[in-house]
């Protein structure tokens, strides 16, 4: 099974970005006698593609909202306070050849 995906991004008259995605799912499962199975496999692939596309859209929307609001990403180095002054001063210097 493979998916042929296309996409178009354009500006709407309201000033928003519109993204239109098309996808075609194809399966070479079996011969002509197994058309019913092939159709079910392709239908399953199309439904999974649709669900994954929605998850990707929600993720991109979340990231864009954080960027617009200049908020740090959750659970990243950006969301933790900087180390206190003097942090790491007690670590020995590395020796050559070690």
C-alpha positions, -999 to +999 in steps of 0.1 A: +000+000+000+012+035-008-002+070-005+001+098-031-003+131-013-007+166-026-011+199-009-019+235-017-013+264+006-028+298-002-041+330+014-079+334+018-097+366+012-101+370+050-063+371+053-059+336+068-038+307+054-058+279+038-042+244+034-059+219+012-046+183+012-055+155-012-045+119-009-049+088-029-043+054-013-034+025-035-029-012-028-016-039-051-029-067-028-038-098-047-053-099-082-087-091-096-104-118-074-094-099-042-109-065-051-130-065-019-100-071+003-080-044-016-108-019-012-109-026+026-072-021+029-073+011+009-102+023+030-083+016+062-052+034+049-073+064+039-089+066+074-055+063+091-041+090+068-070+113+077-066+108+114-028+113+112-033+145+091-056+159+118-031+152+145-004+169+125-026+199+119-033+202+156+004+199+164+013+226+139-015+249+152-002+244+187+034+253+178+022+283+158+001+296+187+032+293+210+053+312+185+027+339+181+025+343+219+063+340+224+059+313+250+085+286+257+078+251+244+066+228+272+091+203+287+121+218+269+152+236+282+134+269+273+108+263+301+133+257+329+151+285+348+188+290+341+213+273+364+224+292+395+257+313+394+287+291+398+270+260+385+296+235+374+326+253+389+336+223+409+340+200+379+376+191+372+392+201+340+395+173+314+430+160+309+446+154+275+444+118+264+416+108+288 
